[in-house]
Amino acid sequence: MKRIVYSLVLAGIVAMGAFANPVTTDKKEPAASGNWQQQIALHLVRPDVLKKNNPGSVVVISFQINEDNRLARLRVFSEDERLNNDLIRQLTGKRVNAPASELEKTHLMRLHFSTR
C-alpha cells in the first residue's frame, strides 16, 4: 500500500514539474549589437599605417556623440598624421546607439589594434 501511495505522490510531483516553467511568448528586443563602445569598434578597419609599422598598437581618440547619435568632433592622439586622418575618416558621422545621457559629452576611448 505504501508503494502505491509513494508512486502516486511521485507521479503528482512529476506532473506538477511539467507545468512549473511555462513557455512565454513575450520576448524582449535584443540589444542593439552591444554597447556603444563595441559599436564604434565595428566601424573600424585596421589602418594601413599600423599594418606596416606597429603590429600591436593602442591609439587614444576623443569624440562626441551628437543628438543624431553620430560621432562628431573626433580627435586622434597620435603623432602620425596619416593615422589620424585615416581614423577620423573611418569614424566621422558613423551612427551608434548611445543612451541620451552620453550625448554631447566628450568621450575618451582607447582603440586596441592587434595583429589578427
C-alpha positions in Angstrom: 0.0 0.0 0.0 2.8 2.4 0.8 4.4 1.7 -2.5 1.2 2.8 -4.3 0.9 6.0 -2.3 4.5 6.9 -2.9 4.1 6.1 -6.6 1.0 8.4 -6.8 2.8 11.2 -4.9 5.8 10.9 -7.2 3.6 10.9 -10.3 1.9 14.1 -8.9 5.2 15.8 -8.3 6.4 14.9 -11.8 3.2 16.1 -13.3 3.4 19.5 -11.4 7.0 19.9 -12.5 5.9 19.8 -16.1 3.9 23.0 -15.6 6.4 24.8 -13.3 8.2 26.6 -16.2 5.6 27.6 -18.8 6.8 28.8 -22.2 6.2 32.5 -22.7 5.8 34.2 -26.0 6.8 37.7 -24.8 10.3 38.4 -26.0 12.4 41.4 -25.3 14.1 43.2 -28.2 17.7 42.2 -28.4 20.3 44.9 -27.5 21.4 46.9 -30.5 24.6 45.0 -31.2 26.3 45.6 -27.9 27.3 48.8 -26.1 28.2 51.9 -28.0 31.9 51.4 -27.5 31.7 48.0 -29.2 29.6 49.6 -32.0 32.4 52.1 -32.6 34.9 49.2 -32.9 32.8 47.6 -35.5 33.2 50.6 -37.8 37.0 50.3 -37.8 39.4 48.6 -40.1 43.0 48.4 -39.1 44.8 51.3 -40.7 47.5 50.5 -43.3 49.9 52.7 -41.4 49.7 50.3 -38.4 49.9 47.2 -40.5 53.3 48.2 -41.7 54.9 49.8 -38.7 53.2 48.6 -35.5 51.9 45.0 -35.2 50.0 45.6 -32.0 49.0 49.2 -31.2 46.9 51.3 -28.9 45.6 54.7 -30.1 43.5 57.1 -28.0 40.7 59.1 -29.5 38.3 61.7 -28.2 34.8 62.3 -29.7 31.3 63.5 -29.0 28.0 61.8 -29.9 25.6 64.3 -31.3 21.8 64.4 -31.0 21.5 62.2 -34.1 23.7 59.5 -32.4 26.5 60.2 -34.8 30.2 60.5 -34.0 31.4 64.1 -34.2 34.4 66.3 -33.2 36.8 63.4 -33.5 40.4 63.9 -32.4 43.2 61.2 -32.6 46.1 61.5 -30.2 48.9 60.3 -32.4 51.9 61.9 -33.9 51.3 60.2 -37.3 49.1 62.4 -39.5 48.2 59.6 -41.8 46.9 57.5 -38.9 45.0 60.5 -37.5 43.4 61.2 -40.9 42.5 57.6 -41.5 40.8 57.0 -38.2 38.9 60.4 -38.4 37.8 59.4 -41.9 36.6 56.0 -40.8 34.6 57.2 -37.8 33.3 60.7 -38.5 29.5 60.6 -39.0 29.1 56.9 -38.0 25.9 56.1 -36.1 26.0 54.5 -32.7 23.1 53.6 -30.4 24.1 55.5 -27.3 21.9 56.4 -24.3 20.7 60.0 -24.1 23.0 60.6 -21.0 26.0 60.1 -23.3 25.1 62.6 -25.9 27.0 65.9 -26.4 29.7 64.8 -23.8 33.4 64.5 -24.8 34.5 60.9 -24.5 38.0 59.3 -24.5 38.4 55.8 -25.9 41.4 53.6 -26.3 41.5 51.6 -29.6 43.5 48.4 -29.5 44.7 47.1 -32.8 46.1 43.6 -32.8 47.9 41.6 -35.4 44.9 39.3 -36.1 
